[in-house]
Amino acid sequence: MASRSLSDLNPIVKAKAEHFLAACKREGLDILIYCTYRSGAEQEVLYEQGRTTPGKIVTNARAGQSWHNWRCAFDFVPLVAGKPAWNDKALYLKAGVIAESVGLEWAGRWTGKLRESAHCQYSGGLSIKDLIDGKVIK
């Protein structure tokens, strides 16, 4: 099962996630981070969704191609009265702007890719290929 623990993130990404949560709190947003690290096997299950298994396509990344697999991404949902507000575009936008302000890439701004309002990542200027080749985010 995918992790929810910030401790499973790259230390730099963990710090950015903590800054994100604190900044959201200051702005009156309650946020739940529900996915941090995801194994390759878990990534493949998600990739197959909507392709060879039932459901909507939720990712274009195969195992090893997701920033979650490299401990550099997390997924979140705004909470309203303690309940997930999965469809509140305004809250996602507010949180996304905050994520960008702490140095994260917010997938709600993606164009030409699968836009994911719940996804944030940090690459440190590297690509997935760089990580595969052994480079480390600093």
Buried (B, 14 or more C-beta within 10 A) or exposed (E): EBBBEBEBBBEBBBBBBEBBBEBBEEEEBBBBBBBBBBBEEBBBBBBBBEEEEEEEEEBEBBBEBBBBBBBBBBBBBBBEEEEBBEEBEEBBBBBBBBBBEBBBBBBBEEEEEEEBBBBBBBBBEBEBEBBEEEEEBE
